[in-house]
Amino acid sequence: MKTSTQLPSRNDRGTARRASSNKVQPRSEQIAFRYRAQASASGVTRETTRRLAAVLGVDETQVIHLALQQLASRVLPQYQTDDGALSSAQHRALKNTAPKPVGIGKVRSRLFE
């Protein structure tokens, strides 16, 4: 019986691989990763990945995961999309439930002057 930390047997390796989270990933869920011959703005060499792994104290696969996670945090929205603009009825309902101003307000400064 295999435990969650054991590697797949020789027979299992053809159909599934271990991910860094120790979950078996089907082969269809994997992608081929090819290093560039020369580092550029759109790719890295294997040597760059090795150097990053040594500095960070992780393996090369984890370096790739860290880089993709940071890119996802910068590029992808970090919130759920909303349903768009409020309808007139929703806007009126919010306006009616908002607290009414008390007294006469005084403008201390203006943004555009």
N, C-alpha and C positions, 0 to 999 in steps of 0.2 A: 504494500500500500504506500502511495506517495504522500509525502507531507507537502505543505505549501512552499517549503524552501528547497525542495529537491528539484534538480534539473530534469527535464523530460528524458525518457530513455531514448536510446538510439532510434527505435522505431517511431517514437513520437515526434522526433525532430523534423521529419519531412512534412508534417501537417500543421504543426504549431510551434511557436517559439515563446520564450519567457520574456515578458516586459519587465521594466525595472520595478514595477509594483508587484512582481511575482505572480501576475495573472497570466494565464495562457492566452496568447493572442492568435486567432486563426491567421493563416498565411494571407488570406485576402485582405486583412486589416493592416498589413505591413506595406511599406514602400521601399523602393531601392533608393539609397542615398549615395550619390557620387560626388566625391571631392573634386574641386577644381585643380588644374595643373598649376595655376597661379592665382594668388589671392586678389580679389577685386571687390568693388562695392556690392556685387551680387553673389559672391561665393567665397568660400574659404578653402585652404589646403588642409590636408590631413595633419601637417606639422602644426598649423595654427590650432587645430582642435586638440592635439596632444599637449601643446604648451598651456592652453586654457585649462585642460584637465589637471595638469600638474599644479598649476597655480591655485586652482579652486579645490583641489583634493578630491576630485570625483573622477568617474570614468568618462570616456569620450561620448558614450550614449547620453549620459546625464548632461554633458555640456550642450549637446544638441537640444535636449528637452528644455534646459534652462533658457537657451537663446530663443527658442520658439515661444516659450511662455512669456518672456519679456516682450517680444514682438506682438503677441496677441494682446497683452495688456495695453500697449501703446496704440494699436491699430483698431482693435475691435471695441464696440461699445461695451461699457461696463454696467449697463443698466438694461432693463427690459424696455422694448419699444412701447410707446403709449398708443392710444386709439386716435390720435390726431387732435385737431383743434376742438375746443368745447363748442357745443351747440348753443344757440341763443338761449334756450330754456335752461341749460346747465349754468350758463354765465349769469342769468338772472337769479337762479337759486343760490349761487354762491354770493352774489351781491346782497341778496336779502338776508342771508345768514351771517354776513360779516358784521362785526361790531360797528355801531355808528360813531362818528367822531364826536368827542366831547369838547365843547367850547370852540373858540376860534383859534385855529392854528396860526403860527407865525413862521414864515420862511426865513431861515437864518442864512442860507447861502443857496446859490443856484449852481447847477452843474455846468450850464453853458452861459457864461457871461463874459 
